[in-house]
């Protein structure tokens, strides 16, 4: 199975950037930065993202698409 982008995982979970940011206790800017590949979530945040989006780490591409 192909991995999906961090943004697609959030959208599939039915969450806006604001909702995801609130649930993960980070700013909207942080979510945007992660989704655009400018910064990367910490291990703690990756675990929380997987739980929030109800997806496995193996199913989400945490790298920007242009780095593949």
N, C-alpha and C positions, 0 to 999 in steps of 0.2 A: 504494500500500500504506500502511495506517495505521501510525503509529509505535506501539511498545509501551513500557510504562513501564520504568524502570530495574530495578525489582523483578522484573517479568515476564521481562526479558532475563536476569537472574541465574538465576531459577528455570528458565527454558528451557535455560540452559547446564548445569543440574544441580548448581548450587553453593549451599551454605548461605551465610549472611552471613559466618560465621566463615571459611569456605574462601575466599570472595572477598576478605575483608579480608587474610588471610594472603598471597594471591597478589599483591594490590595494595600490600602493605606499609603498610596503614592499620589503624585499630582497627575493631572491630565497630560501635562507636558512630558512626564516620564513615560507614560503609556505610549504617547505619540513617538517619542524618541526610540523606544524599544521596537515599535512596529516599523519604523523607518530604518532601523539598523544603525542608528547613530550611537546608541549605547546598548548595553546588554543587561538583562536582569541578573541579579545575584542568584546563587544556588537556592537561597531561602525563598526568593521571589519566584523562581522557576517552579519550585514545588507548589507554592500557593497558586500560581497561574494554572498549572495542570489540574489542581483540585477544583479551582473556580470554574474552569472551562470544561471540566469533566472529560479530560483527555489525557492520554499517556504522553510522557516526554518524547517517546519514539514517534508520536504522530504529529508533533509540532516542529516546524522549522524555525528555530530562534535566530537564524542568520538571515541577513537581507538576501533577496533573490539574486542580486547581481554578484554575490560572492560565491555562488555555486559553480 
